[in-house]
Amino acid sequence: MIKITVGVLALQGAFHEHVVLLKKAAASLVSQQASSSHWEFLEVRTPQELERCDALVLPGGESTAISLVAARSNLLDPLRDFVKVHRKPTWGTCAGLILLAESANRTKKGGQELIGGLDVRVNRNHFGRQTESFQAPLELPFLSTSDESESPFPAVFIRAPVVEKILPHQNGVQEGEAQRDETVVAPSRQAESEAARKAMSTEVEVLASLPGRAARLAVNGNSIRADEETGDIVAVRQGNVFGTSFHPELTGDERIHSWWLRQVEDSMKRLQ
């Protein structure tokens, strides 16, 4: 049995809800004998607490506020090393996705710092104001564990970003992105070990898209032809980093948390 410590960045936002669902997911995995690990969950507020973690969740909330508090807590550089140097499993939801992007637009320079790790450009607040938040059933094929498809996931979108563009993977800063107006980019970091480099995939994998017009019509219950709409990318993975535009922690549905914990466990076993 291996011990795995999963941290949840607890500077602002829905960190408590993540902890609750992570504990529920871990208990379910153990009871179903789908996991043989001993799980520990930790709220992270200091570099010392981050050092204890094998994996990390960046919650939804206000990405600017989280980055400011992280900077004041001397956590920004340790977070960048955690994600981009040591390549430990990291999941960001909503604001967490913004922080994990290599580029974020609709942002004044100096008003937002990024951690990076995902070669994507995100469009902040793509779906509008908080009053325009909505829930939509989302097909997530990656959750399927058998030939039977999973039921749609009740995805909650609150002032949510989307992945606007998949960027080419490169070492160093995304120079072209840095020249764009109202766009910030993450500082570069180099993986130090061979194991860390192997944890980095050179391609971003799109795991889920929300049909474009569905975001605007879901609240009114309108019927649309989803297969004819242009999709907004709302879930991606690249190596050790996973990001979702929506808030699984606000649903009570632990399926994504269970899936991610299995990914973390597999990653830990590969390092043994």
Summary of the structure (lengths in Angstrom):
residues: 272
radius of gyration: 17.7
end to end distance: 11.7
largest distance: 51.4
contacts: 906
relative contact order: 0.19
helix: 35%
strand: 26%
